[in-house]
Amino acid sequence: MFVPDCDRLANARDFETGTTKVLMASRHIIGFMACGVAAGAYEAALAYCLQRKQFGKPIAKFQLIQEKLSRMLTMVEMMLSMLVVTSYAF
């Protein structure tokens, strides 16, 4: 396939030096975006649980809700730590 010189990646001589680096960088960006969305979902769920009342007290005081929120936060922290570790390898 012919690609004009103006559309080629700078310093890309073959597939490994050009496209692979772009794909690796975009994977990290997408991973951090997903982690940010998950953190936002946790914060929204926490705010809702602190505001919503059932049986005269916020539902955040119930152990089942606390356990679910703690699992959400654990998953967000695991995502973030995995992204940080893999970004150092990159």
Number of C-alpha atoms within 10 A of each C-alpha: 3 4 7 7 8 7 7 11 12 10 8 13 11 9 9 10 13 15 13 13 14 12 11 12 13 12 12 16 14 11 16 16 12 15 19 15 13 18 19 13 15 19 15 12 15 19 12 14 19 14 13 12 13 12 6 7 12 14 19 22 13 12 10 11 14 15 12 12 18 14 13 19 18 12 16 21 15 13 18 18 12 12 17 14 10 11 13 7 7 10
